[in-house]
Amino acid sequence: MDGVTATGVRATARIVARQDGRGGTALPVLEGDGPLALRRTRAGGDEARVMLVGAMSGPLGGDRFAVETEVGPGARLRVGSAAATIALPGQAKGESRYDVRIDVGEDGELHWLPEQLISVRGSDLRMRTRVEVAGSARLVLREEQVLGRAGEEPGRLTSRLAVRVAGRAVLDQEVACGPGAPGGWDGPAVLAGHRAMGQLLVVRPEFTREPVEAHMLGEGATLVPLAGPAALVTAVAADGLRLRRVLDEALASLA
């Protein structure tokens, strides 16, 4: 853990995946403690697998969390989490922050599939995910946010996702929800009364030759091509369970 201050906890987790020279993937760096514990799980073929385990509650008000992941050339990695991340109010004043940084090298592959983020009443979380993907790399990235627990109003949540493929920006978007967010976030043009939202980003070199076609994926979900070898699914749903079902179906259709 990087430290505890009067304004909250500072913690960073780091994952580095490399080819092991025997047809598999090694994890020469796997560092995380305090609220960001990392666990190596059983590998699947040439793919290394890591689980992010929430060893403490949070992020709480004033906390600063970061996860840095680097997938080297030709390496394959799958990252998940053991449970949902719950943004909570804390004794410290001010917003909490959760920063994710991802780099995938040439011919590398990353499946970034954490569990849902739940924004609890009274919390204030700013989440930022920055992704760099090489032109021949592959990526599946899922983000899911649930606004409030059952029967509860949400906290303030601001989430930004910025993605570059082969040095070219293909996506840079931000959404803000909850008390104090710009007006209209719960209106028909954004959530339309739903309390779960998510997106699925898929980067594959073959999309350059055969880009996906934009279309609806049922009520509340759309698939659109992005510049370069990428596609984006965005979805809203009444709850987290239904949202996961929509995104799983979308990923299966892209496969």
Stockholm file with secondary structure:
# STOCKHOLM 1.0

chainA/1-255         MDGVTATGVRATARIVARQDGRGGTALPVLEGDGPLALRRTRAGGDEARVMLVGAMSGPLGGDRFAVETEVGPGARLRVGSAAATIALPGQAKGESRYDVRIDVGEDGELHWLPEQLISVRGSDLRMRTRVEVAGSARLVLREEQVLGRAGEEPGRLTSRLAVRVAGRAVLDQEVACGPGAPGGWDGPAVLAGHRAMGQLLVVRPEFTREPVEAHMLGEGATLVPLAGPAALVTAVAADGLRLRRVLDEALASLA
#=GR chainA/1-255 SS CCEEETTEEEEEEEEEEEECSSSSEEEEEEECCTTCEEEEEEEETTEEEEEEECCSCCCCTTCEEEEEEEECTTCEEEEEESSCEEECCCSSCSCEEEEEEEEECTTCEEEEECCCEEECTTCEEEEEEEEEECTTCEEEEEEEEEESSTTCCCCEEEEEEEEEETTEEEEEEEEEESTTSCTTTTSTTTTTTCSEEEEEEEECGGGGTSCCCCEECSTTEEEEEETTTEEEEEEEESSHHHHHHHHHHHHHHHC
#=GC SS_cons         CCEEETTEEEEEEEEEEEECSSSSEEEEEEECCTTCEEEEEEEETTEEEEEEECCSCCCCTTCEEEEEEEECTTCEEEEEESSCEEECCCSSCSCEEEEEEEEECTTCEEEEECCCEEECTTCEEEEEEEEEECTTCEEEEEEEEEESSTTCCCCEEEEEEEEEETTEEEEEEEEEESTTSCTTTTSTTTTTTCSEEEEEEEECGGGGTSCCCCEECSTTEEEEEETTTEEEEEEEESSHHHHHHHHHHHHHHHC
//
